[in-house]
Amino acid sequence: MEQLMKKGLDGTRLKTVALVLMVLDHIHYFFEFTGWVPTWFSMLGRLSAPLFLFCTVEGFAHTHDRKRYVLRIWAIGTAMAALEFFMIYAGAFRRGDGFYPQNAIFQDLVLLCVIWQGIDWLREKKIAKGAAAIAAVLCWPYMVVAFLLLFPQVQDMPIASAVVAFLMTSPLPMWTAVTDGSWGFLLGGVLLYALRGHRPVQLGVWALNALLWDLVLPFAMVHAQADFVWTQMFTDYYEWFGVAAAVLMGLYNGRRGSGHKQLFYWFYPAHIYLLYGASCLLYNVMR
């Protein structure tokens, strides 16, 4: 342990920790209906998304081919979202109880990659390109709304409305309609990238942002409920446990690590659909 603390965690080790925590979280997510999986699986799993976000920040900053890096993330996210589109709007491939996976973190990461590139262009004094990249992400939802207001008849045309819905769900996601993560997660990604190179400030500001979105705001919304007790912030509203990921982020030694480069990309969709398929089979058996 002392040797690990001295050397820190490289990118591969950090991703491996995140991967293990993610699997625990998703085991609970997909099999919660059985009553067999303890909630602490998801409690520990709260650390996984922030860790993958941090690793993506570092990966984007250090990759030698950003276009290929972002295209890979976009392709996986688009394919998963396309399947989710049919689950949402056609009711296809849903579990017997109507459940379907809403795991779309890759789309969040694509949106962030565009903003991160915009930040870099602004730093390079390429003001127009940087502002355009950031504005493209921020304004896209409003452009869709404006389009529908200008052409309201589209909503009454089955094929046209389906095409628009598909575009918003899959290849051109909107930050206002994320199904995995939150606006706080996206803002946290912007902060992590904008403050790179200043590790204590970077992690401190990120942690404060996470606490605001995942602890302060939820508490403000539920504390007035008649049956609310403060211990529920530890048993029911535990999304804020992810703040602990800042400790592991602080152990990152700046090294990429070796091996398993493709594993971390393809393991995500593979384990999602394997676990989902297994949950569907088990649900049918338990009916």
LINKADA-V482480 format. One record per pair of residues at least 6 apart in sequence whose C-alpha atoms are under 8 Angstrom apart, sorted by the first residue. I is the first residue (numbers start at 1). J is the second residue. Records with the same first field share a line. If there is no record, write none. Layout:
# LINKADA-V482480
I = J + J
This chain:
# LINKADA-V482480
5 = 251
7 = 253
8 = 251 + 252 + 253
9 = 248 + 251 + 252 + 253 + 255
10 = 252 + 253 + 254 + 255 + 256 + 257
11 = 55 + 252 + 254 + 255 + 256 + 257
12 = 256 + 257 + 258 + 259 + 260
13 = 257
14 = 51 + 55 + 248 + 252
15 = 51 + 52 + 55 + 264
17 = 48
18 = 47 + 48 + 49 + 51 + 52
19 = 48 + 264
21 = 41 + 44 + 45 + 46 + 47 + 48
22 = 45 + 48 + 49
23 = 45 + 271
24 = 41 + 42 + 44 + 45
25 = 41 + 42 + 43 + 44 + 45 + 46
26 = 42 + 45 + 272 + 275
27 = 37 + 41 + 275
28 = 37 + 38 + 39 + 41 + 42
29 = 42
30 = 275 + 276 + 279
31 = 37 + 279
43 = 238 + 239 + 241
44 = 241
45 = 242
46 = 238 + 239 + 240 + 241 + 242
47 = 241 + 242 + 243 + 244 + 245
48 = 242 + 245
49 = 242
50 = 185 + 242 + 245
51 = 245 + 248 + 249
53 = 109 + 189
54 = 189 + 192 + 249
56 = 109
57 = 189 + 192 + 193
60 = 66 + 69 + 113
63 = 69
70 = 110 + 113
73 = 106 + 107 + 109 + 110 + 265
74 = 106 + 107 + 110 + 171
76 = 106 + 269
77 = 104 + 105 + 106 + 107 + 170
78 = 107 + 170 + 171
79 = 170
80 = 104 + 170 + 269
81 = 104 + 169 + 170 + 171
82 = 166 + 169 + 170 + 171
84 = 100 + 101 + 102
85 = 166 + 169 + 170
86 = 92 + 93
87 = 93 + 94 + 100
93 = 100
94 = 100
95 = 279 + 280 + 283
96 = 280 + 283 + 284
100 = 276
101 = 272 + 276
102 = 179 + 180
103 = 179 + 180 + 272
104 = 178 + 179 + 180
105 = 180 + 181
107 = 173 + 178
108 = 175 + 178 + 180 + 181 + 186
111 = 137 + 173 + 175
112 = 186 + 189 + 190
114 = 133 + 134 + 137
115 = 133 + 134 + 137 + 190
116 = 190 + 193 + 194
117 = 130 + 133
118 = 129 + 130 + 131 + 132 + 133 + 134
119 = 130 + 134 + 194
120 = 130
121 = 127 + 129 + 130
122 = 129 + 130 + 131
137 = 174 + 175
138 = 175
140 = 174
141 = 174 + 175 + 176
148 = 154 + 155
154 = 160 + 161
155 = 161
167 = 173
168 = 174
175 = 183
176 = 183
184 = 209 + 210 + 213 + 214
185 = 210
187 = 209
188 = 206 + 209 + 210
191 = 202 + 205 + 206
192 = 202 + 203 + 206
195 = 201 + 202
196 = 202
199 = 250
200 = 250
203 = 246 + 249 + 250
207 = 243 + 246
210 = 240 + 242 + 243
211 = 240 + 243
214 = 238 + 239 + 240
215 = 233 + 237 + 238 + 239 + 240
218 = 237
219 = 233
222 = 228
223 = 229 + 230
